[in-house]
Amino acid sequence: MRNSTRSLITILFSFALLFCAGSVMAFGTDQPVDVSAGAGQEKSVTVDEDVTTEKADAVKVTAEGEGSDASATVNGDVESDEGHGVVVEADKGKASAVINGDVEADEDGIEAKAKNGGTATVKVDGDVESYEDDGVEAKADGGSSVSVVIDGDLTAEETGLDLSVTGGSRIDVVVTGTVEGGEAGIITNACTPGAKGKVNVTAWKIVVNKDKKGKEFVALDKSGAINRAFEKTIKYIIRIKDTDYISLPDLEKGEYGYTAYEGDEIRVRIDIPDGYELEHAYWDDDEELELIKGDDGFWYVRIPKGGGVILSVDLDVDDDDDSGEGYRASSPNTGDREELAVWSVIMMAAMAMLIAMIRNKALNR
């Protein structure tokens, strides 16, 4: 009995220490996660399951005042039936949220705001979707900074990215997948007269919309006019499906891979292994649009409006080659390697069982 009492006291004391230190760990909740830090305070919360709410914002992190630092980590999906998915607000302090899962919400999927030198950061390892509003709404004012990274797709009923920057502030957004908005991929005041601040957007693909006159666009300004100046600043990620054979000699690989701007002509090098010949070289996800071969032996693709470039090749066995290479209809992919690995494990297990049976028979004799 005394040992049980001591164990209970130890557990309660440990939770008290965590609470006093501003760090709380939970294990899944159907209640909203709300973290707020005042001047000079540091507070953090970790949730190790999904967070689902009805009317409230699912995850809200607020840092207000000098030296404030608030953060939330959710190791699961986040969903709000009638509110925002993730809200991060920083006034002079630092506020951040890390979501290791998908985010779904009726209102904005992500709302990130910073002012008076504050810093707001959101990282999502998954897809973000807004059923009725914007995918991401970000605002930075008064020398502040906002950073949003989505390692997945972003889908919204209205605008994919609604970005407003003033007062010499900065907004950085990265979407490694596709940005799709029912009304516009991006709406921003950046690159327009009177705008004071910097907005950087990097994405693999932004779905192209059309205005009332039938003109294609991926970005609008706040008045609803096409923001051509900003469209020229968007960095598009170039995906390479067959990395064993394809390289981009003129580009440097950054944190999110190779990137280029709309209209850039990209030189592509294709190394064909012995015993094979190149049937097709594609630059689109559906493998319908082919690269153009230049007189210099390289292949070329021009980054289209909205990006979405993914490079792949189709190789076939060269019947006229006597190098001794075996037959393979197309370039190997990740699935082939994974299947080979699985069969290797199975064969090794079978061999181990056979050896064990032989040893047992020998001992029985």
LINLIN-V263070 format. One record per pair of residues at least 6 apart in sequence whose C-alpha atoms are under 6 Angstrom apart, sorted by the first residue. I is the first residue (numbers start at 0). J is the second residue. D is the distance in whole Angstrom. If there is no record, write none. Layout:
# LINLIN-V263070
i={I;I}
j={J;J}
d={D;D}
This chain:
# LINLIN-V263070
i={17;21;22;22;22;23;24;24;25;26;26;26;27;27;27;27;28;29;29;29;30;31;31;32;33;33;34;35;35;35;36;36;36;36;37;37;37;38;38;38;38;39;39;40;41;41;41;42;43;43;43;44;45;45;45;46;47;48;48;49;49;49;50;51;51;51;52;53;53;53;54;54;55;56;56;56;57;57;58;59;59;59;60;61;61;61;61;62;62;62;62;62;62;63;63;63;64;64;65;65;66;67;68;68;68;69;70;70;70;71;72;72;72;73;74;75;75;76;76;77;78;78;78;78;79;80;80;81;82;82;83;83;83;83;84;84;84;85;86;86;86;87;88;88;88;89;89;89;89;90;90;90;90;91;91;91;92;93;93;94;95;95;95;96;97;97;98;99;99;100;100;101;101;101;102;103;103;103;104;105;105;105;106;106;106;107;107;107;107;108;108;108;108;109;110;110;110;111;112;112;112;113;113;113;114;114;114;114;115;116;116;116;117;118;118;118;119;120;120;120;121;122;122;123;124;125;125;126;126;126;127;128;128;128;128;129;130;131;132;132;133;133;133;133;134;134;135;136;137;138;138;139;139;140;140;140;141;142;142;142;143;144;144;144;145;146;146;146;147;148;148;149;150;150;151;151;152;152;153;154;155;156;156;157;157;157;158;158;158;158;159;159;159;159;159;160;161;161;161;162;163;163;164;165;165;166;167;167;168;169;169;169;170;171;171;172;173;173;173;174;175;175;176;177;177;178;179;184;185;186;186;186;187;188;188;190;190;200;201;201;201;202;202;203;203;203;204;204;204;205;206;207;207;207;208;208;209;218;219;219;220;234;234;234;235;235;235;235;236;236;237;237;237;237;238;239;239;240;240;241;244;244;245;245;246;247;261;261;261;262;262;263;263;264;264;265;265;266;266;267;267;267;268;274;274;274;274;275;275;275;276;276;276;277;278;278;279;279;280;280;280;280;281;281;281;281;281;282;282;282;282;283;283;284;290;290;291;291;292;313;314;314;315;315;316}
j={23;42;42;43;44;44;44;45;46;46;47;48;46;47;48;49;50;50;51;52;52;57;58;58;59;60;60;60;61;62;42;62;67;69;63;64;67;64;65;66;67;66;67;67;67;68;69;69;69;70;71;71;71;72;73;73;74;74;75;75;76;77;77;77;78;79;79;79;80;81;81;82;82;82;83;84;79;84;85;85;86;87;87;87;88;89;94;68;69;89;92;93;94;89;90;92;91;92;91;92;92;92;92;93;94;94;94;95;96;96;96;97;98;98;99;99;100;100;101;102;84;102;103;104;104;104;105;105;105;106;104;106;107;108;104;108;109;109;109;110;111;111;111;112;113;113;117;118;119;113;114;115;117;115;116;117;117;117;118;119;119;120;121;121;121;122;123;123;124;124;125;125;126;127;127;127;128;129;129;129;130;131;129;131;132;129;132;133;134;128;129;134;135;135;135;136;137;137;137;138;139;119;139;143;139;140;141;143;141;141;142;143;143;143;144;145;145;145;146;147;147;147;148;149;150;150;151;151;152;153;153;134;153;154;155;155;156;156;156;157;155;157;158;159;155;159;160;161;162;163;164;164;168;165;166;168;166;166;167;168;168;168;169;170;170;170;171;172;172;172;173;174;174;175;175;176;176;177;178;179;180;180;181;180;181;182;180;182;183;184;178;179;180;184;185;185;185;186;187;187;187;188;196;195;196;195;195;196;196;196;197;198;198;198;199;200;200;201;202;202;202;203;203;204;205;205;206;217;218;218;219;220;220;220;221;228;229;233;233;234;235;235;236;235;236;307;305;306;307;305;305;216;217;305;215;216;215;226;225;226;226;258;259;260;258;259;260;306;257;258;257;258;308;309;309;309;310;310;311;311;269;270;268;269;268;267;302;303;304;301;302;301;302;300;301;299;300;298;299;297;298;299;297;317;320;322;324;315;316;317;314;315;317;314;313;314;312;313;289;290;311;312;288;289;290;310;311;289;308;309;310;308;309;309;299;300;298;299;298;329;329;330;328;329;326}
d={6;4;6;5;6;5;6;5;5;5;5;6;6;6;4;6;5;6;5;6;6;5;6;5;5;6;5;6;5;6;6;5;6;5;5;6;5;4;5;6;5;4;5;5;6;5;6;5;6;5;6;5;6;5;6;5;5;6;5;4;5;6;5;6;5;6;5;6;5;6;5;5;5;5;5;6;5;5;5;6;5;6;5;6;5;6;6;6;5;5;5;6;5;6;5;6;5;6;5;6;6;5;6;5;6;5;6;5;6;5;6;5;6;5;5;6;5;4;5;5;6;6;5;6;5;6;6;5;6;5;6;5;5;6;5;5;6;5;6;5;6;5;6;5;6;5;5;6;6;6;5;6;5;5;5;4;5;6;5;5;6;5;6;5;6;5;5;6;5;5;5;5;5;6;5;6;5;6;5;6;5;5;6;6;5;6;5;5;5;6;5;5;6;5;6;5;6;5;6;5;6;6;5;6;6;5;5;5;5;6;5;4;5;6;5;6;5;6;5;6;5;6;5;5;5;6;5;5;5;6;5;6;6;5;6;5;6;5;6;5;5;5;5;6;5;5;5;5;5;5;6;5;6;5;5;6;5;6;5;4;5;6;5;6;5;6;5;6;5;6;5;5;6;5;6;5;5;5;5;5;5;6;5;5;5;5;5;6;5;6;6;6;4;5;6;5;6;5;6;5;6;6;5;5;5;6;5;4;5;6;5;6;5;6;5;5;6;5;6;5;5;5;5;5;6;5;5;5;5;6;5;5;5;5;6;6;6;5;6;5;6;5;6;5;4;5;5;5;4;5;6;6;5;6;6;5;4;5;4;5;5;6;5;5;5;5;6;6;6;4;5;6;5;6;4;5;5;6;5;5;5;5;6;5;5;5;5;6;6;6;5;6;6;6;4;6;5;6;5;6;5;6;6;5;5;6;5;6;4;5;6;5;5;5;5;5;6;5;5;6;6;4;6;4;6;6;5;6;5;5;4;5;5;6;6;6;5;5;4;5;5;6;5;6;6}
